[in-house]
Amino acid sequence: MLTETHQIEKIYFTIGEVADMFDVNTSLIRFWEKEFPQLQPRKNARGNRVYTKKDVELFRKIHHLVKERGYTLDGAKLAFKQTTPSHQKSIAVERLMRIKQELLAIRSSL
């Protein structure tokens, strides 16, 4: 028997548990899975969705944008695209190229 201080931390959550966390219907979760390709929970041997902490955190971000900040689905999708690693990488590359050009200009003026 485990005491409260020694509880095992959950690794996977059911769709019902996620729905309860955010006080939404399971149908909304399934709908957002279709709309946001980033949200792709695994399925267990019985074919039931199982959500990891990462999935729950992603759902939390979507929920925050749509339900709390009032974004449209398209707006939330755009916000996600702008925070993806590939987009951030392209922004960083552009900045580094500008810095390189500035340094080359400084070097040539010396």
Helices and strands as residue ranges (DSSP letters): G 4-6, H 15-22, H 26-35, E 42-43, E 49-50, H 53-63, I 64-68, H 73-82, H 85-109
